[in-house]
Amino acid sequence: MAAPKVAVVGAGVIGLSTALCIAETCPSCSVMVLSDQFSPNTTSDVAAGILIPHTYPGTPIHVQKQWFKETFTYLFAISNSAEASEAGIHLVSGWQVFKNTPKEELPFWSDVVLGFRPMSEAELQKFPQHRFGQAFTTLKCDCPPYLLWLEKRLKATGVQMYTRKVADLWELHSEYNIVVNCTGIGAHQLVGDEKLFPVRGQVLKVHAPWVKNFIRDGDGLTYIYPGIHRVTLGGTREKESWSLSPDPGTTKGIFDRCCSLEPSLRAAQDIKVKVGLRPSRQCVRLQREVLSQGGVKLPVVHNYGHGAGGFSVHMGTAKEAARLVGECIAALQGSSSRAKL
Ligand code: FAD
């Protein structure tokens, strides 16, 4: 069989990282990224990009932990290299604070992040409305620079990128041997996945260079995540809302909530508002499927549905998707050698 042609559909953090893993693990493949939007116009560009996992109820915890660990290890190495600032990756320390002590005082990811410990009484004095807290150091991606860095890595490995809206995965069967579906919330329409739903998120990106520590309310709604250039203030979680228009009342609410956690933010400047739709599902869809029409087959690998935690697990799920592509190639090679007999 000639070099397998692989189309990765989607150019958010999932599509780009998956294409990179496939190109690196299968150098004989010809990999292309097809997408109707690229950075800076994807959901991934809106994200805060902090590495604090979201829990997927339908995925075993040990699998989620493995995905997070692989992603953390990958980004930690970048943060510790000369490329850190271009890639937009940096370590950030801070606090997750709770109004009431959570049932689970040790989250499953506590031994993956660095220096996880309960907050001291003295630290908690900064948060008079909160009774319990966790201090740790994690990683943060500045999302648009990280996506551009991934695109640059892809071009350097010979991966080509084309702007194209795919109406039906089957339309790719005559041009490609394998299709990888990384379309995020777009999969709702593309493959008619009724289990996939949007969770709308509105965030503010502000200039406040004196804010150095992250602060996250344990309810997950209010957060302050300092990046290299701007601080992300959040947020909202609106299930089944498809609206991409910023809401001015929500902007004020987010700003007030964040100022009550970090009063110095009242002096923040140049407030920009962004909205994105988290591609949410009970579990990430990471599986093989074979489409078939009139005896012709097209192997597909799905990798979408990362909800509120795509940055936290992207390299782990990209590696698994690349492994599934390897299985598709082995199956194609098996069937082409059987056909020659
Ligand atoms: P997208 O980034 O949406 O990429 C999908 C791609 O597919 C796009 O390029 C799109 O153009 C393309 N596409 C779709 N349909 C088609 C089609 N038919 N044909 C061709 N191309 C198509 N996660 C974290 O881990 N940490 C955070 O701090 C964090 N903060 C967030 C804050 C907000 C406000 C939001 C909204 C999300 C946040 N997330 C965070 C979640 C994270 O952003 C997502 O999990 C992640 O971006 C999903 O990536 P994706 O590549 O699957 O989707």
Boltz pocket constraint, residues with backbone or C-beta under 6 A from the ligand:
constraints:
  - pocket:
      binder: B
      contacts: [[A, 9], [A, 10], [A, 11], [A, 12], [A, 13], [A, 14], [A, 15], [A, 34], [A, 35], [A, 36], [A, 37], [A, 38], [A, 41], [A, 42], [A, 43], [A, 44], [A, 45], [A, 46], [A, 47], [A, 48], [A, 49], [A, 50], [A, 51], [A, 52], [A, 164], [A, 165], [A, 166], [A, 167], [A, 182], [A, 183], [A, 184], [A, 185], [A, 186], [A, 187], [A, 190], [A, 199], [A, 200], [A, 201], [A, 202], [A, 203], [A, 235], [A, 236], [A, 274], [A, 275], [A, 276], [A, 277], [A, 278], [A, 279], [A, 303], [A, 304], [A, 305], [A, 306], [A, 307], [A, 308], [A, 309], [A, 310], [A, 311], [A, 312], [A, 313]]
      max_distance: 6.0
